[in-house]
Amino acid sequence: MLKLTDVEVMYGRVILALRGVTLEVPEGSIVALLGANGAGKSTTLKAISGLIRSENGEVTQGHIELDGQRIDGKDAADVVKRGVMHVMEGRHVFPHLTVHENLIAGAHTAPSRDLKSKFDLVYQYFPRLKDRQGGRAGYLSGGEQQMLAIGRALMANPRTLLLDEPSLGLAPMFVQEIFTIIRRINAEAKTTILLVEQNARVALQVAHYAYVMENGRIVLSGPTEQLSRDEGVQAFYLGVTAAGERRSYRDVKHYRRRKAWIA
Ligand code: ATP
């Protein structure tokens, strides 16, 4: 179980990015964290993985626990050793290395005798990567690079995956493919997943539970089937009106100013 209690994060001791965030990711579940640009979703993941420190950020209040042990204040390498892998937004693969070499880089925390089974697992989830294993990662399509970034994290045999915007900038075909695989990883490898997404529609399809974030705060949470039916979520994040029509971005912004809903 991953648990955040009343977490506040500041960057450079001046920018308050998270304001009392409390959330839980039960073992074996997929939990989605939804919200608009700048809501604080990536900061939440970086606070968990310890990467905020590399951006001069700090947990200034509250605590983060993994299986009952505090991990806030630990460095990123220590959090990785506890089985938490963070796949950052923007597909950070090593472009000059081959697909195979990128995957080896992901396995450095796992014993080398397991290497073959790790490759077999990643290539079973992502057959496209197997086909391209000798090619340079920089020449892969955006969708394939995202697969490689997730595959590289899987090489470390994680218990918990933090996925930041896996759908960002991808063609719809790749979005569906990647989310189908995310669901399989959770179901088959029992990997716990905290998923940050702006694409609420697809995130609500795969996750069991979701939190909605605005301005550094959690404003709504619930099981995904319940949130999918919520009028506010439909209007703000799914772009659908009560009559089933799609709303324009302008309408949604207007609606947002008029109506405030807090969990
Ligand atoms: P996006 O989808 O655009 O990444 P987000 O919900 O992930 O949005 P964050 O990136 O966590 O939001 O940003 C939350 C707030 O913290 C924003 O106001 C942002 O400007 C600020 N912020 C994020 N990273 C830094 C940083 N390295 N230094 C200073 N402020 C930052």
Boltz pocket constraint, residues with backbone or C-beta under 6 A from the ligand:
constraints:
  - pocket:
      binder: B
      contacts: [[A, 11], [A, 12], [A, 15], [A, 16], [A, 17], [A, 35], [A, 36], [A, 37], [A, 38], [A, 39], [A, 40], [A, 41], [A, 42], [A, 43], [A, 44], [A, 55], [A, 198]]
      max_distance: 6.0
